[in-house]
């Protein structure tokens, strides 16, 4: 009865401010294998991340739904709804991307099977730990999304369909970066556990990404190894990205930290317009039409 009452309480929720659930528009089969700056290193890294998203995004939604009935704030309930909608679209889009690339010479299945087993294990942890894990990963995805958007000179090397996928995803990760954090603070507010889980997630995320990207690189070695210039540039980009993201990463451990402290407004608005005007994404066109003609 309590669960039913809670469900009805947020069925008539207000619309979330600053968050829009958009349908992706891209052709995964049109994207080259070395789509990121013609760099096998960076391309395999992003593809490795993509292979985690269908399961990962579903887990993030699961962890928030675990405690949703404990949230009384109507605005936060509206943000939870938008968060769930956006994550569902991300999971679907990256599943399509992964399926388009699945082949004998580029096998994502073994890694995804391992990830599914890990997912079942994590879902047996206490809901507080699950939500803290989501908070940590959401900080990472917002950082990576922000980094991608801030470097248009690198994005200019991507295929149009790769831009449509990765920039759309980056924008929405930034839009909902505070939702899991706010739910965690509202329900638990235990910063000590939140920071401790971030340290564990950092180690696991780094090793997981390195392992999966390395496996993809080796599977594609006949095409990847000859691109010495692209690999060197990719290694440079990784090192540069790592150094530049350190302050943003460390901010998570500050006493008064909140994800919204990091202002992405200008760069997000810039890329919304680019996606609407240059890449003709209907969801962004509909969103910006009143602004373009006001």
FENQUIZI-V936954 format. One record per helix or strand of 3 or more residues. SS is the DSSP state (~ for helix, > for strand). FROM is the first residue (numbers start at 1). LEN is the number of residues. If there is no record, write none. Layout:
BEGIN
ss	from	len
SS	FROM	LEN
SS	FROM	LEN
END
This chain:
BEGIN
ss	from	len
~	2	8
~	28	3
~	40	26
~	68	3
~	74	28
~	109	14
~	127	23
~	152	4
~	160	16
~	179	9
~	191	29
~	221	4
~	228	26
~	259	3
~	265	13
~	282	11
END
